[in-house]
């Protein structure tokens, strides 16, 4: 079996100490050559200094030796090193040198003062869902005592909330630690940061990371759909209400067909949502004509109108006041407009309204006038202006 240079299989990279205390550390190494030794040097700005006060105790031990990517267990050496810390100058970096007859191997380590933990770093956030997200980070040095990590969240970087804790102990591995955050709000922007604490106090905050939870799928679409439906229903109710009002007015003779047409065309031209004017269509005219046909008086309505007007005349008949006399004279003038009816009028009693013939004639005249008004309102009939 051939000889090889020594291989250090394990050495802690950091350890902590207080002034006037001894720092203990273990070094495991493999060497198949006789005459191996181990020495400690203080490393100041890259310069090795041999003024270190330490003791070394070596014992045989089994070590994990890596060969071509594989780890095998083999016989080796365990070296227990005690370094005495007297002043602050003893806090810092050290080089551990293992030498045999073939060559030397060097590994560095650091002694730090005992105290609060170091800063966590490489904070990342992934697997972001609507109400959950996973946070990962690498730990800083524990400060010589078991450490615990505290995760904080904020939505404005002013108010921070403690949401999770993770126990770290005195583990010094560089593996990522992870924690899944729960009970988050969907569609919300968050900021996350981490710090560690031990019995000596709190360590510094890590750099913050921001992330946004996912939104609920379909919520925006559903809101838009509901808004569109409500808007459409309200618009339809407004149009129907206006049409009903116009129908009532037409039946009460408070508005003419042309007035109906004008108002309906104004309704159909204007969009309730956009307020934009559009050109009238054939459907507008059809709607006006249909509305007119629905309000056209039938025979029963005509009869009722005649009776109402006869009753009106009878009220005039029962009084001889000046106002009624004027009304009588007005009817007389209207009657004299036609030659055929003049003789009939002459046969009626003068200044009194007591004969059945006169009342019948007046009712017929009023009915004839109503029919003429109705005929003028028929769709498509133009009213000739009097010259």
Beta strands, then each sheet from edge to edge (+ up, - down):
strand 1: 7-11
strand 2: 14-17
strand 3: 21-30
strand 4: 37-44
strand 5: 47-49
strand 6: 54-67
strand 7: 70-85
strand 8: 92-99
strand 9: 104-113
strand 10: 121-126
strand 11: 133-138
strand 12: 147-154
strand 13: 161-169
strand 14: 177-181
strand 15: 189-198
strand 16: 201-202
strand 17: 209-212
sheet 1: 1+ 3- 7+ 6-
sheet 2: 2+ 9+ 8- 4+ 5-
sheet 3: 10+ 11- 14+
sheet 4: 13+ 12- 15+ 16-
sheet 5: 13+ 12- 15+ 17-
end
